[in-house]
Amino acid sequence: MFVGTCSDAGKSVINAAFCRIFKQDGYTPAPFKAQNMSLNSYATPEGDEMGRAQVVQAEACGVPPHTDMNPVLLKPTTDMGSQVILHGRPVGNISARDYFGGELRKEMLFREVTGAFDRLAQKYTPIVMEGAGSISELNLKQRDITNMRMALHANAATYLIADIDRGGVFGSVYGTIALLDPEERALVKGIIINKFRGDISLFEDGKRLLEELTGVPVVGVIPYFRDIQIEEEDSVALDMKNNSYREGKINVAIILLKRMSNFTDFDVLEKDERFNPYYTQSIDEIDRADIILLPGSKNTIGDLKDLRSKRITEAIVRNYKAGKKVIGICGGGIR
């Protein structure tokens, strides 16, 4: 199992890498993430819905994607609530308070996710598991169905991934491990330092110090890479993308919505050097664009109100009347 000190530490990429490594070594692996929270989803061959990262990981394993690989998917509709997808099918909307505060519900969901894991484990070996966010969120730990509780169920060899590019790697790694219960700490077999820039040999002292602090070996330091593309689950990744006009390109302004659905649909534009896609709510940047894209939303009315309050809708209409191409997808295509 690959877990993290934080969100966007690189768990999905490393999980996919090990899925392929195990397949190349002659095993029959399959991916698993008990619960995803993402507005980016994928329709399986059966027509069910699951997280996109596990689909990429299934492809790395050479097996068809199935909702047992991601039995619970939460799709945020507001800051306080989400649609719950269970085994690929929506079962209703629920507030964060009710979701995380309902003990009976969480126990029911834990039975569902462990059942999905157990079914996979009967067909594939090994199961390459992925955690979510940080594993040391103490206020949520007793309701956990994704991280160390799942690792304990599977008795999984667990590897902690830390993003050194963010800074504070010593504190985040040491603190994460220190806050684990003894039985959880016993599962942690190694630390992986991800997104290292520069000469890796310069981190030898860092490895030694981390090992002395935690009692856990640093099993790998992974260089910062720009040529591996796995669709992000978390919209926090949009903060790392380009958000401005560039001369000499076909500039595509993608309207940045609070509850944007499937923003990874636009990743294809980043692969074509003719285009410069950027996510924005700046009227100036919208006015400068050659093409304006309105994405889908998980909260169409709420996002439309937000755009109207900032007069972004006026800018879109003005540019459309001036002859610019405006393209709407899903909820973004509603007139």
Secondary structure, DSSP 4 states (H G I P E B T S, - for coil): -EEESSTTSSHHHHHHHHHHHHHHTT-B-EEE-SEEE-S-EEE-TTS-EEEHHHHHHHHHHTS---GGGS-EEEEEEETTEEEEEETTEEEEEEEHHHHHH-HHHHHHHHHHHHHHHHHHHHH-BSEEEEEEEETT-TTTGGG-SSSHHHHHHHT--EEEEEEGGGS-HHHHHHHHHHTS-HHHHTTEEEEEEEEE-S-GGGGHHHHHHHHHHHS--EEEEEE--SS-----SSGGGGGGS--S--TTSEEEEEE--TTEE-GGGGHHHHTSTTEEEEEE--HHHHHH-SEEEE-EESSHHHHHHHHHHTTHHHHHHHHHHTT-EEEE-GGGG--
